[in-house]
Amino acid sequence: MSAPTRVRIRALPVWTTIVILWLLAPIVVMIVFGFNNGNGRATSLKWQGLTIKWYEQLFAYSDLTSALVNSITIALLTTAISVVLGTLMGVAMGRWRFRGTGSVNLLLFANIAAPEVVLGAALLSLFLTLNVPRGYVTILVAHVMFSIAYVVVTVRARMSGLDPALEEAAHDLGAGSIATFFRVTLPVIMPGVLSGALLAFAMSIDDYIITSFNNGSTQTFPLWVYGAAQRTGGSVPPQVNVMGTIIFAFGVLVAVGGAVAARRRAS
């Protein structure tokens, strides 16, 4: 083995560690400074002592609480709608070839590949043309629009691994189409459905660009945080760190729970 090759092999773990630390740094700062005993404004990285008072005063800002509730409810509704529609589309596209399949595939991947500013501007133009008041409903419609493609892709990929003999056996045993879907097809493709649901929820709850085009007067958590930083010259309440930590912890728990459940099913 040549010397340059040995250097590259030894440098790879170091570089990987640096990249991982760089990615984790904002999350660590957010979690740590949710316990910082400051003056109520997260303005610097100066440590002023350990406290849990910001967790106790989590809902001290009513408008911030409302924004968080909007983000969570919109994300949950987006996930539910995207999973139902996306699962049905994914099953259809994974099982059958029909006229227009290529066009639908192109549309789905164009939705995924298009910059968010393009999607946001296009939706804004649509709502203005139709004279639709912008607010909670338009945010929900926009989030479903960009989330559904991810559900379709994950479910369709799972459908490609489904043995048709399983569904045929269910029909031979007297099960109808609906019973076969819920008792055979859906349990098999459930990992793909759950993956799509997690993607839809994660993308919805942290979206800023598309939401900012179509929110009207409705505030979500990302919009409120950015607006507060603009109004106060870069200062936000420490409750923002606490809420971000809770959202992050919830996401980690869901991901770990899904991995554990998948491992149990595999065993």
NUGU-86514 format. One record per residue: chain; z negated, y negated, x negated of N, C-alpha, C in turn. Coordinates in steps of 0.1 Angstrom, whole numbers. Layout:
BEGIN
> chaine  n.up  n.north  n.east  ca.up  ca.north  ca.east  c.up  c.north  c.east
> A  Z  Y  X  Z  Y  X  Z  Y  X
...
This chain:
BEGIN
> chaine  n.up  n.north  n.east  ca.up  ca.north  ca.east  c.up  c.north  c.east
> A  0  12  -8  0  0  0  0  -13  -9
> A  9  -22  -6  11  -34  -14  -1  -43  -11
> A  -3  -52  -21  -14  -62  -20  -12  -71  -8
> A  0  -77  -5  2  -85  7  -2  -78  20
> A  2  -65  20  -1  -57  32  -16  -55  34
> A  -23  -53  23  -38  -51  24  -44  -64  29
> A  -39  -76  24  -44  -89  28  -42  -91  43
> A  -31  -87  48  -28  -89  62  -37  -80  70
> A  -39  -68  66  -48  -59  74  -62  -64  74
> A  -67  -69  63  -80  -75  62  -82  -88  70
> A  -71  -96  70  -72  -109  77  -71  -107  92
> A  -65  -96  97  -63  -95  111  -76  -95  119
> A  -86  -87  115  -99  -88  122  -106  -102  122
> A  -104  -109  111  -110  -122  109  -103  -132  119
> A  -90  -131  119  -82  -140  128  -85  -137  143
> A  -86  -124  146  -89  -120  160  -103  -125  164
> A  -113  -124  155  -126  -130  158  -126  -145  160
> A  -118  -152  152  -117  -166  154  -111  -170  167
> A  -101  -163  171  -94  -166  184  -104  -163  196
> A  -111  -152  195  -121  -148  206  -132  -159  207
> A  -137  -163  195  -147  -173  195  -142  -187  201
> A  -130  -190  198  -124  -202  203  -123  -202  218
> A  -119  -190  223  -118  -189  238  -131  -189  245
> A  -141  -183  238  -155  -182  244  -163  -195  243
> A  -159  -204  234  -167  -216  231  -169  -225  243
> A  -159  -228  251  -162  -237  263  -171  -230  273
> A  -170  -217  274  -179  -210  284  -193  -210  279
> A  -195  -208  266  -208  -208  260  -215  -221  262
> A  -207  -232  259  -212  -246  260  -216  -248  274
> A  -208  -244  284  -211  -246  298  -224  -239  302
> A  -226  -227  298  -238  -219  302  -250  -225  295
> A  -249  -228  282  -261  -233  275  -265  -247  280
> A  -256  -256  283  -260  -269  287  -263  -270  302
> A  -262  -259  309  -267  -259  322  -283  -258  322
> A  -288  -255  310  -303  -255  308  -308  -267  299
> A  -299  -277  297  -303  -288  289  -311  -298  296
> A  -322  -302  291  -331  -311  298  -327  -326  295
> A  -316  -330  300  -311  -343  298  -315  -353  309
> A  -307  -364  310  -311  -374  320  -303  -373  333
> A  -297  -362  335  -290  -360  347  -275  -362  347
> A  -270  -366  335  -256  -368  332  -252  -360  320
> A  -242  -352  322  -237  -344  310  -228  -352  302
> A  -233  -360  293  -224  -370  286  -222  -366  271
> A  -230  -357  265  -228  -354  251  -233  -340  249
> A  -231  -335  237  -236  -322  233  -250  -322  226
> A  -257  -333  229  -270  -334  223  -280  -326  231
> A  -287  -317  224  -297  -308  230  -310  -316  232
> A  -316  -316  244  -328  -323  247  -339  -315  253
> A  -338  -302  251  -349  -293  255  -344  -284  266
> A  -352  -273  268  -348  -262  277  -355  -265  291
> A  -347  -264  302  -352  -266  315  -343  -258  325
> A  -349  -255  337  -342  -248  347  -341  -257  360
> A  -344  -270  358  -345  -279  369  -332  -281  375
> A  -321  -280  368  -307  -282  374  -304  -271  383
> A  -309  -259  380  -307  -248  390  -315  -250  403
> A  -327  -256  401  -335  -260  413  -329  -271  421
> A  -322  -280  414  -316  -291  420  -301  -289  422
> A  -297  -277  423  -283  -273  423  -275  -281  434
> A  -281  -283  446  -274  -290  457  -278  -304  459
> A  -281  -311  448  -286  -325  448  -275  -334  452
> A  -262  -331  449  -251  -339  452  -243  -333  464
> A  -245  -339  476  -239  -333  488  -224  -332  487
> A  -217  -342  481  -203  -342  480  -198  -331  471
> A  -206  -328  460  -203  -318  451  -204  -304  457
> A  -215  -303  465  -217  -290  473  -206  -288  482
> A  -202  -298  489  -191  -297  499  -178  -292  492
> A  -176  -298  480  -164  -295  473  -164  -280  468
> A  -176  -275  464  -177  -261  460  -175  -252  472
> A  -181  -256  483  -179  -248  495  -164  -247  499
> A  -157  -258  498  -143  -258  501  -136  -249  492
> A  -139  -249  479  -132  -241  469  -135  -226  472
> A  -147  -222  475  -150  -208  478  -144  -203  491
> A  -145  -211  501  -139  -207  514  -124  -206  513
> A  -118  -216  507  -103  -215  505  -99  -203  497
> A  -107  -200  486  -104  -189  478  -105  -176  485
> A  -115  -175  493  -117  -162  501  -106  -161  512
> A  -103  -171  519  -92  -170  529  -79  -168  522
> A  -76  -174  511  -64  -171  503  -63  -157  499
> A  -74  -152  494  -74  -138  490  -72  -128  502
> A  -78  -131  513  -76  -122  525  -62  -122  530
> A  -56  -134  531  -43  -136  536  -33  -130  526
> A  -34  -133  514  -25  -128  503  -25  -113  502
> A  -37  -107  503  -39  -93  502  -32  -86  514
> A  -33  -91  526  -27  -84  538  -12  -86  537
> A  -7  -98  535  8  -99  534  14  -93  522
> A  7  -96  510  12  -90  498  12  -75  497
> A  2  -69  503  2  -54  503  13  -48  511
> A  15  -54  523  26  -49  531  40  -51  524
> A  42  -63  518  54  -65  511  56  -56  499
> A  45  -54  492  45  -45  480  48  -31  484
> A  42  -26  495  45  -12  499  60  -11  503
> A  65  -21  511  79  -20  515  88  -21  503
> A  86  -29  494  95  -30  482  93  -19  473
> A  82  -13  472  80  -1  463  85  12  469
> A  87  12  482  91  24  489  106  25  492
> A  111  13  497  125  13  501  134  3  494
> A  147  6  494  157  -3  489  164  -8  501
> A  164  -21  503  171  -27  515  179  -39  511
> A  187  -44  520  196  -56  517  187  -68  514
> A  189  -74  503  181  -86  500  170  -83  490
> A  168  -70  486  157  -67  477  158  -75  464
> A  170  -76  458  172  -84  446  168  -98  448
> A  172  -104  459  169  -118  462  154  -120  463
> A  147  -111  470  132  -112  471  126  -110  457
> A  130  -101  449  125  -100  436  127  -113  428
> A  138  -119  429  141  -131  421  132  -142  426
> A  130  -143  439  121  -153  445  106  -151  440
> A  102  -139  440  88  -136  436  86  -140  421
> A  95  -136  413  93  -139  399  96  -154  396
> A  104  -160  404  106  -175  402  93  -182  406
> A  86  -177  416  73  -183  420  63  -181  409
> A  63  -170  402  53  -168  391  57  -177  379
> A  70  -178  376  74  -184  364  75  -199  365
> A  76  -204  378  78  -219  380  66  -227  375
> A  67  -238  369  56  -246  366  48  -251  378
> A  35  -252  377  27  -256  389  31  -269  394
> A  35  -278  385  38  -292  390  50  -291  399
> A  60  -282  396  71  -281  404  68  -275  418
> A  59  -265  418  55  -259  431  47  -270  439
> A  38  -277  433  30  -287  439  39  -298  445
> A  49  -303  438  57  -313  443  66  -308  454
> A  71  -296  453  79  -290  464  71  -289  477
> A  59  -284  476  51  -283  488  47  -297  494
> A  45  -306  485  42  -320  490  54  -325  497
> A  66  -323  492  78  -328  499  80  -321  512
> A  77  -308  513  78  -301  525  68  -306  536
> A  56  -308  532  46  -313  541  49  -327  546
> A  54  -336  537  57  -349  541  69  -349  550
> A  79  -341  548  91  -340  556  87  -336  570
> A  78  -326  571  74  -321  584  63  -329  591
> A  59  -340  584  48  -348  589  35  -340  591
> A  32  -331  582  20  -323  583  9  -331  575
> A  -3  -334  582  -14  -341  575  -19  -332  564
> A  -21  -338  552  -26  -330  541  -41  -329  542
> A  -46  -317  538  -60  -315  539  -64  -301  536
> A  -74  -296  542  -79  -282  540  -68  -272  543
> A  -61  -273  554  -50  -263  558  -39  -263  548
> A  -34  -275  544  -23  -275  534  -27  -270  521
> A  -39  -272  517  -44  -265  504  -43  -250  506
> A  -48  -245  517  -48  -231  520  -34  -225  519
> A  -25  -232  526  -11  -228  526  -5  -227  512
> A  -8  -238  505  -3  -238  491  -8  -227  482
> A  -21  -224  484  -27  -214  475  -22  -200  479
> A  -20  -197  492  -14  -185  496  0  -183  491
> A  7  -195  491  21  -194  486  22  -190  471
> A  13  -195  462  15  -191  448  7  -179  445
> A  -2  -174  454  -10  -162  451  -3  -149  456
> A  5  -150  466  10  -138  473  19  -130  463
> A  26  -137  454  36  -130  445  28  -120  436
> A  16  -124  432  9  -116  422  4  -103  429
> A  0  -104  442  -4  -93  450  8  -83  452
> A  19  -89  455  31  -80  457  35  -73  444
> A  35  -79  433  38  -73  421  29  -62  417
> A  16  -64  418  6  -54  415  6  -42  424
> A  8  -44  437  9  -33  447  22  -26  445
> A  33  -32  443  45  -25  441  45  -17  429
> A  39  -21  418  37  -13  406  29  -1  409
> A  19  -2  417  11  10  421  19  19  430
> A  27  14  438  35  22  447  45  31  440
> A  49  26  428  59  33  420  53  46  415
> A  40  47  414  33  59  409  28  68  420
> A  31  65  433  27  73  444  36  84  447
> A  31  96  447  39  108  449  43  109  464
> A  55  108  468  60  109  482  55  121  489
> A  52  132  481  48  145  487  35  143  494
> A  26  134  490  13  132  496  15  127  511
> A  24  117  512  27  112  526  34  122  534
> A  43  129  528  50  140  536  41  151  541
> A  31  154  532  21  164  536  13  159  548
> A  9  146  548  1  141  559  9  141  572
> A  22  138  571  31  139  583  32  153  588
> A  33  162  579  34  176  583  21  181  590
> A  10  175  586  -3  179  592  -5  172  605
> A  4  164  610  3  157  623  -1  143  622
> A  -3  137  610  -7  123  610  4  114  613
> A  2  103  620  12  94  623  14  84  611
> A  23  75  613  26  65  602  14  57  599
> A  7  52  609  -5  43  607  -16  51  600
> A  -19  63  605  -30  71  599  -26  75  585
> A  -14  78  582  -10  81  569  -12  70  559
> A  -9  58  564  -10  46  556  -25  44  552
> A  -34  44  562  -48  41  559  -55  52  553
> A  -51  65  555  -59  76  549  -52  81  536
> A  -40  79  534  -33  84  522  -28  73  513
> A  -19  65  518  -13  55  510  -22  44  505
> A  -30  38  514  -39  27  510  -49  32  499
> A  -56  43  501  -66  47  491  -59  49  477
> A  -47  54  477  -40  56  464  -37  43  457
> A  -32  33  465  -28  20  459  -39  10  458
> A  -51  14  462  -62  5  463  -65  -2  449
> A  -64  5  438  -66  -3  425  -56  -15  424
> A  -44  -13  428  -34  -24  428  -38  -35  437
> A  -43  -31  449  -47  -41  459  -59  -49  454
> A  -68  -42  448  -80  -49  443  -76  -58  431
> A  -67  -54  423  -63  -62  411  -56  -75  417
> A  -47  -73  427  -41  -85  433  -51  -94  439
> A  -61  -88  446  -71  -97  452  -79  -105  442
> A  -83  -99  431  -90  -106  420  -81  -117  414
> A  -68  -114  412  -59  -125  407  -58  -136  417
> A  -57  -133  430  -55  -144  440  -68  -152  441
> A  -79  -146  440  -92  -153  441  -94  -162  429
> A  -91  -157  417  -93  -164  405  -84  -176  404
> A  -71  -174  408  -62  -185  407  -64  -196  417
> A  -69  -192  429  -72  -201  439  -84  -210  436
> A  -95  -204  432  -107  -212  430  -107  -222  419
> A  -98  -219  409  -98  -229  398  -85  -237  397
> A  -77  -237  408  -64  -244  407  -67  -259  409
> A  -60  -267  400  -61  -281  401  -48  -288  404
> A  -37  -284  397  -25  -292  398  -19  -291  412
> A  -16  -279  417  -10  -278  431  -19  -284  441
> A  -32  -281  440  -42  -287  449  -42  -302  450
> A  -41  -308  438  -41  -323  437  -29  -329  444
> A  -18  -322  446  -6  -327  453  -8  -326  468
> A  -16  -317  473  -16  -314  487  -30  -314  493
> A  -39  -321  487  -53  -321  492  -56  -331  502
> A  -49  -342  502  -52  -353  511  -66  -359  507
> A  -75  -359  517  -89  -364  514  -98  -352  511
> A  -94  -340  512  -102  -328  510  -105  -326  495
> A  -117  -325  491  -121  -322  477  -124  -308  475
> A  -119  -302  464  -123  -289  459  -131  -291  446
> A  -137  -281  441  -146  -282  429  -139  -288  417
> A  -127  -282  414  -120  -288  402  -116  -303  404
> A  -112  -306  416  -108  -320  419  -120  -329  418
> A  -132  -325  423  -144  -333  423  -148  -335  408
> A  -148  -325  400  -153  -326  386  -144  -336  379
> A  -131  -335  380  -122  -344  373  -123  -358  378
> A  -125  -360  392  -127  -373  397  -140  -379  392
> A  -150  -371  392  -163  -377  387  -162  -381  372
> A  -155  -373  364  -154  -377  350  -146  -390  349
> A  -136  -392  357  -128  -404  357  -136  -416  361
> A  -144  -414  372  -152  -426  377  -163  -430  368
> A  -169  -421  360  -180  -424  352  -177  -424  337
> A  -165  -425  334  -161  -426  320  -164  -413  312
> A  -161  -402  318  -163  -389  311  -176  -382  312
> A  -184  -387  322  -197  -381  325  -197  -373  338
> A  -203  -361  338  -205  -353  350  -219  -348  351
> A  -224  -346  363  -238  -341  365  -239  -327  358
> A  -251  -323  354  -253  -310  348  -252  -299  358
> A  -253  -303  371  -251  -293  382  -237  -286  381
> A  -227  -294  375  -214  -289  373  -214  -277  364
> A  -222  -278  353  -223  -266  344  -230  -254  351
> A  -240  -257  359  -247  -247  366  -237  -239  376
> A  -230  -247  384  -221  -241  393  -210  -233  386
> A  -205  -239  375  -195  -232  367  -200  -219  362
> A  -213  -219  358  -219  -207  353  -220  -196  363
> A  -224  -200  375  -226  -191  387  -212  -185  390
> A  -202  -193  391  -188  -188  394  -184  -178  383
> A  -186  -182  371  -182  -173  360  -190  -160  360
> A  -203  -160  363  -211  -148  364  -206  -139  375
> A  -203  -146  387  -198  -138  398  -185  -131  394
> A  -176  -138  388  -163  -132  383  -165  -120  374
> A  -175  -121  365  -178  -111  355  -183  -99  363
> A  -193  -101  372  -199  -90  379  -188  -82  388
> A  -179  -90  394  -169  -83  402  -160  -75  393
> A  -156  -81  381  -147  -73  372  -154  -61  367
> A  -167  -62  363  -174  -50  358  -175  -40  369
> A  -179  -44  382  -180  -35  393  -167  -28  395
> A  -156  -35  395  -143  -29  397  -139  -19  386
> A  -143  -22  373  -140  -12  362  -149  0  364
> A  -162  -2  368  -170  10  370  -165  19  381
> A  -161  12  392  -156  20  404  -143  28  400
> A  -135  21  392  -122  28  388  -125  40  379
> A  -135  38  370  -139  49  361  -145  61  369
> A  -153  58  379  -158  69  388  -148  76  395
> A  -138  69  400  -127  75  408  -119  84  398
> A  -117  79  386  -109  87  377  -116  100  372
> A  -129  99  372  -137  111  368  -139  121  380
